[in-house]
Amino acid sequence: MGLLYEAKRNAGNILIPVILLAMVGYFTYHLLNGERGLISLVQLNQQVGAAQITAQRLGTERKAFEAQVALLRPEHINPDMLDERARFTLNVGRIDEVVILDRP
């Protein structure tokens, strides 16, 4: 009987720290692995970095395309560029020309 009484009396002293320890463990787990945890933050920063690199690459390509389009504008058309685009679109060439195909 004395052993059972001691266990009941000490249960109150042990129960609160166990509950608090479980709560700390729960919040620590979600701090690291949760949807908005630290690991997710690192992964999101990596995705942002990759997206910025892609955006810079696409911006460079866009500027190159804009430069080519500017050469075809009616205000200042480049005859060489017009001739190149017409031959490419119509798939024609002269007999004395040598065509070298470069795969992109």
C-alpha positions in Angstrom: 0.0 0.0 0.0 2.8 2.4 0.7 4.3 1.8 -2.7 1.1 2.6 -4.5 0.7 5.8 -2.4 4.2 6.9 -3.2 3.7 6.3 -6.9 0.5 8.4 -6.9 2.2 11.2 -5.0 5.2 11.3 -7.3 3.0 11.0 -10.5 2.1 14.7 -10.1 5.7 15.7 -9.9 6.7 13.7 -13.0 3.6 14.3 -15.1 4.2 18.1 -15.6 7.8 17.8 -16.8 6.9 14.9 -19.1 4.1 17.0 -20.7 6.4 20.0 -21.0 9.1 17.9 -22.5 6.6 16.5 -25.1 5.5 20.0 -26.0 9.1 21.2 -26.5 9.8 18.1 -28.6 6.6 18.7 -30.7 7.4 22.4 -31.4 11.1 21.6 -32.1 10.1 19.0 -34.6 7.8 21.4 -36.4 10.4 24.2 -36.2 12.7 22.1 -38.2 10.5 19.9 -40.4 7.2 21.7 -40.6 5.7 23.3 -43.7 7.3 26.6 -42.8 10.3 25.1 -40.9 14.0 25.8 -41.3 14.5 23.0 -43.8 11.7 24.3 -46.0 13.3 27.8 -45.8 16.6 26.5 -47.0 14.9 24.6 -49.9 12.9 27.7 -50.8 16.1 29.8 -50.9 17.6 27.3 -53.2 14.6 27.5 -55.5 14.7 31.2 -55.5 18.4 31.2 -56.5 17.7 28.8 -59.3 14.8 30.9 -60.5 17.0 34.1 -60.4 19.6 32.4 -62.6 16.9 31.3 -65.0 15.5 34.8 -65.1 18.9 36.3 -65.9 19.5 33.7 -68.7 16.1 34.4 -70.2 16.6 38.1 -69.9 19.8 37.8 -71.9 18.1 35.7 -74.6 15.2 38.2 -74.7 17.6 41.1 -75.3 19.2 39.1 -78.2 15.8 38.5 -79.7 14.8 42.1 -79.3 18.0 43.2 -81.1 17.2 40.8 -84.0 13.6 42.1 -84.2 14.8 45.7 -84.1 16.8 45.0 -87.3 13.6 44.0 -89.0 11.5 47.1 -88.1 10.3 49.2 -91.1 12.0 52.4 -89.8 15.5 51.0 -90.2 15.4 47.6 -91.9 18.7 45.8 -92.4 18.8 44.3 -95.9 21.1 41.4 -94.9 18.8 40.5 -92.0 15.7 40.7 -94.3 17.4 38.5 -96.9 18.4 35.9 -94.3 14.9 35.7 -92.8 13.3 35.5 -96.2 15.6 32.6 -97.3 15.1 30.8 -94.0 11.3 31.2 -94.1 10.9 30.3 -97.8 13.6 27.6 -97.7 15.3 28.9 -100.8 18.8 29.7 -101.9 20.8 30.5 -105.1 22.6 27.8 -107.1 26.1 29.2 -106.4 25.6 29.3 -102.6 27.0 26.8 -100.1 24.7 26.2 -97.1 26.2 25.1 -93.8 23.6 23.9 -91.3 24.4 24.5 -87.7 22.2 22.6 -85.2 21.1 24.7 -82.2 
